[in-house]
Amino acid sequence: MQEATTKGIYNFQSAFYDITFGRLVQRRIAQAIGHMDIQDTDFVLDLGIGTGNSLSHFPNKGRIIGIDLSEGMLRLARKKISERGLDHVQLLQADALWLPFADNAFDHVFISHVISVVSDPYRLIREAQRVAKPDARIVIVNHFQSDNRFVALVEKWLCPLCSRLGWRSDLVLQDVIERTGMQVDYRFKLDSIDLWETVVISNNKAALRNDAGERREYAVA
Ligand SMILES: C[S@@+](CC[C@H](N)C(=O)[O-])C[C@H]1O[C@@H](n2cnc3c(N)ncnc32)[C@H](O)[C@@H]1O
């Protein structure tokens, strides 16, 4: 799915996101943020912050920068920030695949329900690695294709329907992670039947340096 299409889908979904999918994922987001250990002086990047579901769960410290493609989603996040007086949060409309930030700017990167929405999940992780400091924590919450072959087949079959809703159901975690050369520290689900999982990664800058050729390829695409 291309970013222009995604933007349109989420501008439309912003009207009911918080009372549908947004409500469903609150507990998972809270638990994932709990694994970030944010300190007073930390810079935190929330990639694809959407309507700001995460804002109820970030501690009231550090600086939180949220970016998103969709102005409709950002409008709702902005409303939450002003209603709750969250002066430590800033929002920016930007493409997570081409981040307008310097290298090594952030202590934590949060990627919640976004990796299967973008056109290039690998590039998204690469950008997160680039802007995150060495050993920064990258926390991903997402649905990944099941290890169970039957369930994986159903997920593939559902993929065209999911694309219309703005995400894909057949993303394989291992494929994305292996290409980035990063190590998953640990991963967990809310419970055994949860369809989404949280993946915690420590940034590996060495893997990024080894990939200079591939990054050049993206620049001309
Ligand atoms: C399913 S929502 C998740 C929102 C929020 N992170 C959450 O967990 O509730 C996906 C969000 O990613 C945003 N998004 C998709 N592609 C993006 C991109 N390339 N750059 C920035 N944001 C993007 C969409 O606009 C949407 O707000």
The ligand as a MOL file (V3000), in Angstrom:
LIG
                    3D

  0  0  0     0  0            999 V3000
M  V30 BEGIN CTAB
M  V30 COUNTS 27 29 0 0 0
M  V30 BEGIN ATOM
M  V30 1 C -3.3650 1.5590 13.0090 0
M  V30 2 S -2.9380 3.2140 13.2560 0 CHG=1
M  V30 3 C -1.9840 3.1250 14.7690 0
M  V30 4 C -2.0450 4.4040 15.5480 0
M  V30 5 C -1.4040 4.3250 16.9440 0
M  V30 6 N 0.0220 4.1010 16.8540 0
M  V30 7 C -2.0600 3.2420 17.7610 0
M  V30 8 O -1.4160 2.2170 18.0670 0
M  V30 9 O -3.2610 3.4070 18.1020 0 CHG=-1
M  V30 10 C -1.6530 3.4460 12.0410 0
M  V30 11 C -1.1610 4.8820 12.0110 0
M  V30 12 O 0.0360 4.9340 11.2490 0
M  V30 13 C 0.0010 6.0990 10.4480 0
M  V30 14 N 0.9140 5.8990 9.3210 0
M  V30 15 C 0.8080 5.0110 8.3220 0
M  V30 16 N 1.8540 5.1050 7.4670 0
M  V30 17 C 2.6470 6.0870 7.9570 0
M  V30 18 C 3.8750 6.6680 7.5360 0
M  V30 19 N 4.5070 6.2510 6.4290 0
M  V30 20 N 4.4070 7.6670 8.2710 0
M  V30 21 C 3.7750 8.1100 9.3900 0
M  V30 22 N 2.6150 7.6030 9.8490 0
M  V30 23 C 2.0550 6.6030 9.1450 0
M  V30 24 C -1.4640 6.2170 10.0400 0
M  V30 25 O -1.7950 7.5050 9.5880 0
M  V30 26 C -2.1550 5.8300 11.3400 0
M  V30 27 O -2.3580 6.9480 12.1630 0
M  V30 END ATOM
M  V30 BEGIN BOND
M  V30 1 1 1 2
M  V30 2 1 2 3
M  V30 3 1 2 10
M  V30 4 1 3 4
M  V30 5 1 4 5
M  V30 6 1 5 6
M  V30 7 1 5 7
M  V30 8 2 7 8
M  V30 9 1 7 9
M  V30 10 1 10 11
M  V30 11 1 11 12
M  V30 12 1 11 26
M  V30 13 1 12 13
M  V30 14 1 13 14
M  V30 15 1 13 24
M  V30 16 1 14 15
M  V30 17 1 14 23
M  V30 18 2 15 16
M  V30 19 1 16 17
M  V30 20 1 17 18
M  V30 21 2 17 23
M  V30 22 1 18 19
M  V30 23 2 18 20
M  V30 24 1 20 21
M  V30 25 2 21 22
M  V30 26 1 22 23
M  V30 27 1 24 25
M  V30 28 1 24 26
M  V30 29 1 26 27
M  V30 END BOND
M  V30 END CTAB
M  END
